[in-house]
């Protein structure tokens, strides 16, 4: 969540985030910056890099899905539609694993209330999913959600690294009066939010409970080749397309490009056995 520790020193993940934004390979930027949670004194030897992303950034905490989740949301990074009203909001960030390495191809599924605090339960307004890019980055364009009884302002999200379990959680806004009365509000899920003219910009980095070995590549780890069938990584699939994988047949539920880790049995959000 935050870029600094309680002592005011920049965290290891914050340096990684800045490096990725600048287009520098994550392990490269860490060379010469081995101690980020504290300041080295004169003559003090730099300690080795920690293998875990733990500068107060434990894996992102899960929260309840709530009653309004719907599967099969459209693939899009903007939830704005014609006639959309409300304060524009851009949320950006990265998805990291436990070694502070970005995770490419992670699935993020967002849903939220409209400016009046109402969820669309018949269609897919203010619902959509996307995938992190090769640097583990995501960007969502939407509006600030409205309030409804009993809850503070929030966004819902599901995050899944390729071939790993789904994290279901919620993101919150700082300075909201209802943060003090919402029974499930968690300050660890606060976004960093700033004004951008009449709009707002927010940032949040997810840390998934995904084991990683520190290495030079920020891309997702390849898995073994599929055990036969017509499914293939790198193929662009549309909703309704049918493939076979390891014997069984599957139908595509959401448009996407196949990649290692998204084999049909591993991602029920994208494929259904037929």
C-alpha positions in Angstrom: 0.0 0.0 0.0 2.4 2.7 1.2 5.7 3.7 -0.3 7.3 4.3 3.1 7.7 2.4 6.4 6.6 3.9 9.7 10.1 5.2 10.1 9.8 7.2 6.9 12.3 5.1 4.8 11.4 4.0 1.3 10.5 0.4 1.0 12.1 -2.2 -1.3 8.9 -2.6 -3.2 8.6 1.2 -3.7 12.0 1.2 -5.4 10.9 -1.7 -7.6 7.7 0.1 -8.5 9.6 3.3 -9.5 12.1 1.2 -11.5 9.4 -0.6 -13.4 7.6 2.7 -14.1 10.9 4.0 -15.5 11.5 0.9 -17.6 14.4 -0.4 -15.6 14.7 -4.1 -14.9 13.8 -4.8 -11.3 16.9 -6.7 -10.2 19.1 -4.2 -11.9 17.8 -1.2 -10.0 18.2 -3.0 -6.7 22.0 -3.3 -7.2 23.5 -0.6 -5.1 20.2 -0.1 -3.1 20.3 -3.2 -0.9 19.0 -1.6 2.3 15.7 0.2 1.8 13.9 -0.1 5.2 16.6 1.8 7.0 19.6 4.1 6.3 23.2 2.8 6.3 25.7 4.5 8.6 29.1 5.5 7.4 31.3 2.4 6.8 28.5 0.0 7.4 28.4 -3.0 5.0 25.3 -3.4 2.9 23.2 -6.4 4.0 22.2 -9.0 1.4 18.8 -8.5 -0.3 16.0 -10.2 1.4 14.3 -13.0 -0.7 10.8 -11.9 0.4 8.8 -8.8 -0.4 8.5 -7.9 3.3 9.1 -4.2 4.2 5.7 -4.1 6.0 4.2 -5.4 2.7 2.8 -8.8 3.6 0.6 -10.5 1.0 -2.5 -8.4 0.3 -5.2 -9.4 2.8 -8.4 -11.1 1.5 -11.8 -9.8 2.1 -15.4 -11.0 1.5 -16.7 -11.1 -2.0 -20.0 -9.6 -1.0 -23.3 -10.3 -2.6 -22.8 -8.5 -6.0 -20.0 -10.4 -7.8 -20.9 -11.7 -11.3 -18.6 -13.9 -13.4 -17.9 -13.4 -17.1 -17.3 -9.7 -16.9 -16.0 -8.1 -20.2 -12.3 -7.8 -20.9 -11.6 -4.0 -20.6 -9.5 -1.6 -18.5 -12.0 1.2 -18.7 -15.4 0.9 -17.0 -16.6 4.2 -18.5 -19.5 4.1 -20.9 -21.6 6.6 -22.8 -23.4 8.8 -20.4 -21.3 7.8 -17.4 -21.6 10.3 -14.5 -19.4 10.7 -11.5 -15.9 11.8 -10.5 -13.4 10.1 -12.9 -10.9 7.8 -11.1 -7.8 6.1 -12.4 -6.3 3.3 -10.4 -2.9 2.0 -11.3 -0.3 -0.3 -9.7 1.6 -3.6 -9.9 1.1 -7.2 -8.9 4.1 -8.6 -7.1 5.0 -12.0 -5.7 6.8 -12.8 -2.4 10.2 -12.0 -3.9 9.1 -8.5 -5.0 9.1 -9.7 -8.6 6.3 -8.4 -10.8 3.8 -11.0 -12.1 3.0 -10.8 -15.8 -0.4 -12.0 -17.0 -2.1 -11.8 -13.6 -5.9 -11.6 -13.9 -7.7 -8.6 -12.1 -11.5 -8.6 -12.1 -13.0 -5.3 -10.8 -16.6 -4.5 -9.9 -18.2 -1.6 -8.0 -21.2 0.6 -7.3 -22.2 3.5 -9.5 -22.2 7.1 -8.3 -25.5 6.5 -6.5 -24.3 3.4 -4.7 -26.1 0.9 -6.9 -24.7 -2.2 -8.5 -25.7 -3.4 -11.9 -27.0 -6.9 -11.3 -28.5 -7.5 -14.7 -25.7 -6.3 -17.0 -22.0 -5.4 -16.6 -21.9 -1.7 -15.9 -18.9 -1.0 -13.7 -17.6 -4.5 -14.1 -14.6 -5.6 -16.1 -11.4 -7.7 -16.0 -7.9 -7.2 -17.4 -4.4 -8.7 -17.2 -1.2 -7.3 -16.0 1.3 -6.4 -18.7 4.9 -7.8 -19.1 6.0 -5.5 -16.2 3.2 -6.7 -13.9 1.3 -3.4 -14.2 -2.4 -2.7 -14.4 -4.5 0.4 -14.9 -8.2 0.9 -14.3 -10.3 3.8 -15.5 -13.6 4.2 -13.7 -15.4 6.6 -11.4 -15.4 7.1 -7.6 -18.1 4.7 -6.4 -21.1 5.9 -4.4 -22.1 5.0 -0.9 -24.8 2.5 0.1 -26.1 1.7 3.6 -23.6 0.1 6.0 -20.5 0.4 3.9 -17.8 2.9 3.3 -16.6 3.8 -0.3 -14.8 0.8 -1.9 -13.8 -1.2 -5.0 -14.1 -4.9 -5.2 -11.4 -7.0 -6.9 -10.3 -10.5 -7.6 -6.6 -11.1 -8.4 -5.1 -14.4 -9.7 -1.6 -15.1 -10.8 -1.3 -17.7 -13.6 -2.1 -21.1 -12.2 -2.5 -19.9 -8.6 -5.5 -19.4 -6.3 -7.7 -16.4 -6.5 -7.3 -13.5 -4.0 -10.6 -11.7 -3.4 -10.4 -8.4 -1.6 -11.5 -4.7 -1.6 -9.8 -1.4 -1.9 -10.6 1.7 0.2 -10.3 5.5 0.0 -8.4 7.5 2.7 -10.2 10.1 4.7 -13.7 8.7 4.3 -15.9 9.3 7.4 -17.4 5.8 7.1 -14.0 4.1 7.4 -14.5 4.5 11.1 -17.9 2.7 11.2 -17.6 0.1 8.4 -17.2 -3.2 10.3 -15.0 -4.8 7.6 -12.9 -1.8 6.6 -9.1 -2.6 6.8 -6.5 0.1 6.6 -4.0 -2.2 5.0 -6.2 -2.0 1.9 -6.2 1.8 1.6 -5.2 3.2 -1.8 -3.0 6.2 -2.2 -5.3 8.9 -3.7 -4.6 12.4 -5.0 -6.6 15.0 -6.9 -5.9 15.4 -10.6 -7.9 18.5 -11.5 -11.6 17.5 -11.4 -10.6 13.8 -11.3 -8.7 11.5 -8.9 -5.7 9.3 -9.3 -5.2 6.3 -7.0 -2.4 3.7 -6.7 -2.3 0.3 -5.1 0.2 -2.6 -5.4 -1.0 -6.1 -4.8 1.4 -8.6 -3.2 0.2 -12.2 -3.8 1.2 -15.2 -1.8 3.2 -16.6 -4.8 6.6 -18.1 -4.1 9.4 -16.7 -6.3 13.1 -17.0 -6.7 14.8 -13.6 -7.3 16.0 -13.5 -10.9 16.5 -11.2 -13.8 13.2 -11.6 -15.6 10.0 -9.9 -14.5 7.9 -12.1 -16.7 5.7 -15.0 -15.5 7.4 -18.4 -15.1 6.7 -20.8 -17.9 5.0 -24.1 -17.1 5.2 -27.4 -18.8 3.7 -27.9 -22.2 0.0 -29.0 -22.4 -0.6 -32.8 -22.4 -2.1 -32.8 -25.9 -5.1 -31.1 -27.3 -6.0 -28.1 -29.5 -5.4 -25.4 -26.8 -2.2 -23.5 -27.4 -0.4 -20.6 -25.6 -0.3 -17.4 -27.7 -3.6 -18.0 -29.3 -6.3 -15.3 -29.2 -9.5 -16.9 -28.0 -13.0 -15.4 -28.2 -16.0 -16.2 -26.1 -17.6 -19.4 -27.4 -14.4 -20.9 -28.9 -14.0 -24.6 -28.2 -10.7 -26.4 -27.5 -9.5 -29.7 -26.1 -6.9 -30.0 -23.4 -5.6 -33.3 -22.0 -8.7 -35.1 -23.4 -11.7 -33.1 -22.1 -13.3 -30.3 -24.2 -13.7 -26.7 -23.0 -15.7 -23.6 -24.2 -14.2 -20.1 -23.8 -16.1 -17.9 -21.4 -14.1 -14.6 -21.8 -12.0 -13.3 -24.7 -8.3 -13.6 -23.9 -4.9 -14.7 -25.2 -3.8 -18.1 -24.0 -0.6 -18.2 -22.0 1.3 -20.6 -19.8 -0.6 -21.0 -16.5 -4.0 -20.3 -18.1 -4.6 -23.8 -19.4 -8.4 -24.6 -19.3 -8.4 -26.7 -16.2 -6.6 -24.0 -14.2 -8.9 -21.0 -14.9 -12.6 -21.7 -14.6 -13.2 -18.0 -15.1 -12.0 -18.3 -18.6 -12.9 -21.9 -19.6 -15.8 -24.3 -18.8 -15.7 -28.0 -19.4 -18.3 -29.3 -21.9 
